[in-house]
Amino acid sequence: MPGSKKELSSTIHCCTRESWTIRLRSGGHSYEGLSYTADTPFVIVDMMNLNRVSVDVESETAWVESGATLGELYHSIAQSTDTLGFTAGWCPTVGSGGHISGGGFGMMSRKYGLAADNVVDAILIDSNGAILDREKMGEDVFWAIRGGGGGVWGAIYAWKIKLLPVPEKLTVFRVTKNVGIEDASSLLHKWQYVADELDEDFTVSVLGGANVNEAWLMFLGLHLGPKGAAKTIIDEKFPELGLTAEEFQEMSWGESMGFLAGLETVSDLNNRFLKFDDRAFKTKVDFTREPIPLDVFRRALEMLSTQPGGFIALNGLGGKMSTISTDFTPFPHRKGTRLMFEYIIAWNKDEETRIGEFSGWLAKFYDYMEPFVSKEPRVGYVNHIDLDLGGIDWRNRSSTSSAVEIARNWGERYFLSNYERLVRAKTLIDPNNVFNHPQSIPPMMKFDHFEENYKEM
């Protein structure tokens, strides 16, 4: 657990010199456990002690060490200013290093884009332990690290982020509706139009599930304005939601980040050891470009009613996301993309013997949704990494001559045409493929067969 930039540099240099497989862990939220597992002996470089945040209100920027959680970042900003915030995810225990490396979608993305869209500099430690800022790493590598996935390019020591204007008071709501499957289907069907078409100052996301008797839908809303205006907009655009005036709450941006995460105080954001759910889970994600028919939502909820551990998470895009070019960062899902639709199955430790059953249910749900989501290819999101799309066993490969083509199977689903540029960036910064995992971007090089070390031909 390095505690300084120098210690991180020395650690990476040592691991490379000794030919140790490296796993970089900032928050431990890799959906497939790729930041803390491997099939062969490996070293975890845990960034937990690199969690400092330095906020400069005057320049409206902050340096964030990659071991800082999103909660620690939000808390530091909130302690420094009431009129600046940042756009990233709502879960406070996620590490900023991995989150920003994969893009970083959140409740203000419709206003300001992804977390990675708002990075203006970074410090990267390469495989030799060299310390590189934006100028030294070059624009191709700087582009790649802002959305091309974590654990691939080197060790991110810190990000320099652009802080973003927020009102001193904004409006949020967090409301759960317990209704029949028919009514829930209608709410979701209407929500998809509202979520995509709302003004960029307003975001409404949904979590949902069902049992044999009824469905539950939790609506999370954030409006960068007063609650009177927020209620007027919802009453006009989404009256079916039936929100009362009391369900809209005004608070500071920092307070809103805690509220949306279900925390009691802003100080709770600073607790990286919060436990929201200790179940294991598997998730898959889709993006949509066309509206989903009403009967599809109905059938999806019916499927959820057969599986107590299943639930869904839906986020609208649009707004600022539609104005950013598909190649501004590696994350390509911009103009024309309406929704991000996540499917999740969770299970308790005493249910581990049923993992095959749970995975089968999720695969069936995913297959059912195929006609109604993106096509050619059916795209994904690297921060919701999915090993069902394939993988490479690097230590048992005699050559990476075809690795670029193998990795295309998932690379183009995560990054579309940006995949080619990511391969070129990988070749520049890590030609010996020191930083790798089963779905990492490969370099354009060949390697001799090895047992303990990568050796350049």
Summary of the structure (lengths in Angstrom):
residues: 457
radius of gyration: 21.7
end to end distance: 33.3
largest distance: 68.2
contacts: 1602
relative contact order: 0.14
helix: 37%
strand: 22%
